[in-house]
Amino acid sequence: MADHQEASVTLPSDPVSVRQARGHVARVLAEWGLPDGSDTAETVRLILSELATNAVQHTFGRSPVFTVDLRLERDEWLRLGVTDSHPRWPRRLPADGRQDHGRGMVIVRSLTAEYGGGLVITPTEDGGKTVWVTLPWPSPRTRD
């Protein structure tokens, strides 16, 4: 196997694109040996859904597209990045049981920590940002 594999898709900042991004991620993960429906694949798709939804809903038209990047590094780590061109970085919102939105990053951070991964946000050249989530890639023995 190569040192790493990469896949990327750029989609319009439209709510229907979130579903398209999930489908793209599911196909790529399956090609890389992680079957759709496994716990890890479902977790990656949930994280992707939250990040893509943020890229669509919270850029207020200032990012006409968003990009999803997947990188499998040395068959050990999966990196998932969602890039948009809006300058505002995600913020932690106070926990409020009455809110019906705004918990996306709480979910992402929680799932990432539960799986032993990490989350970083990096600036892009156009003034936007990429939210990167890194998760351990399941070995053939531990795939669910």
C-alpha positions in Angstrom: 0.0 0.0 0.0 1.1 3.5 -0.7 2.3 5.8 2.2 -1.1 7.5 1.9 -4.3 7.7 -0.1 -6.3 10.9 -0.8 -9.7 11.7 -2.0 -11.4 15.1 -2.3 -14.7 16.6 -3.5 -15.8 20.2 -3.8 -19.5 20.9 -3.6 -21.8 24.0 -3.6 -22.7 25.4 -0.2 -26.2 24.1 -0.4 -28.1 21.8 2.1 -28.4 19.0 -0.6 -24.6 18.9 -0.8 -24.4 17.5 2.8 -26.0 14.3 1.6 -23.8 14.2 -1.4 -20.7 14.6 0.8 -21.8 11.7 3.0 -22.2 9.5 0.0 -18.8 10.5 -1.3 -17.2 9.7 2.1 -19.0 6.3 2.3 -17.8 5.3 -1.1 -14.2 6.3 -0.4 -14.2 4.5 3.0 -15.5 1.4 1.3 -12.9 1.6 -1.4 -10.2 1.8 1.3 -11.6 -1.3 3.1 -14.0 0.2 5.7 -17.4 -1.2 5.0 -20.5 1.1 5.0 -22.5 0.4 8.2 -19.5 -0.3 10.4 -19.4 1.7 13.6 -16.3 3.6 12.5 -17.8 4.4 9.0 -21.0 5.7 10.7 -19.0 7.8 13.1 -16.9 9.3 10.3 -20.1 10.1 8.3 -21.7 11.7 11.4 -18.7 13.9 11.9 -18.6 14.8 8.2 -22.4 15.6 8.3 -21.8 18.1 11.2 -18.8 19.7 9.6 -20.4 20.0 6.2 -23.6 21.4 7.7 -21.6 24.0 9.5 -19.9 24.9 6.2 -23.3 25.4 4.5 -25.2 27.0 7.3 -22.7 29.3 9.1 -20.8 30.8 6.2 -23.8 33.1 5.3 -23.2 33.0 1.6 -19.5 34.0 1.9 -18.3 30.6 0.9 -20.0 29.5 -2.4 -18.4 26.0 -2.1 -16.9 23.7 0.5 -14.4 21.0 0.1 -14.2 17.6 1.8 -10.7 16.0 1.9 -10.0 12.4 3.1 -6.5 11.2 3.7 -5.5 7.7 4.9 -2.0 7.9 6.2 0.1 4.8 6.4 -3.1 2.7 7.0 -3.0 4.1 10.5 -4.8 7.5 10.6 -7.8 8.8 8.8 -7.8 12.6 8.3 -11.1 14.3 7.4 -11.0 17.9 6.5 -13.9 20.3 5.6 -12.7 23.6 4.1 -14.8 26.8 3.5 -13.8 30.3 2.7 -15.6 32.0 5.6 -13.1 33.7 8.0 -15.1 32.8 11.2 -13.9 29.7 13.0 -16.3 27.4 14.8 -17.0 28.5 18.4 -18.1 26.5 21.4 -21.5 27.5 22.3 -22.8 27.3 25.9 -24.7 24.1 26.6 -28.4 25.1 26.7 -31.0 22.5 26.7 -33.5 24.8 24.9 -31.3 25.2 21.8 -32.2 23.0 18.9 -29.0 23.9 16.9 -25.5 25.0 17.6 -24.3 21.7 19.0 -22.5 20.4 15.9 -19.0 21.0 17.2 -19.8 19.6 20.6 -20.8 16.4 18.8 -17.7 16.4 16.6 -15.4 17.0 19.6 -17.1 14.3 21.7 -17.0 11.7 19.0 -13.4 12.5 18.0 -12.3 12.2 21.7 -14.2 9.0 22.1 -12.4 7.4 19.2 -8.9 8.6 20.4 -8.6 11.2 17.7 -7.9 14.9 17.5 -9.3 18.1 16.0 -7.4 21.1 14.7 -8.5 24.1 12.6 -6.0 25.6 10.1 -6.3 28.8 8.1 -6.4 28.7 4.3 -4.7 31.1 1.9 -8.1 32.8 1.0 -8.8 33.7 4.6 -11.1 30.7 5.3 -10.3 27.6 7.3 -10.2 23.8 7.3 -11.5 21.8 10.2 -9.5 18.6 10.4 -10.5 15.6 12.4 -7.9 12.8 12.7 -9.1 9.3 13.8 -7.2 6.0 14.2 -7.8 3.8 11.2 -9.1 0.4 12.2 -6.7 -2.5 11.6 -8.3 -5.5 9.8 -8.5 -7.3 13.2 -10.4 -4.5 14.9 -12.8 -3.4 12.1 -16.4 -3.7 13.3 
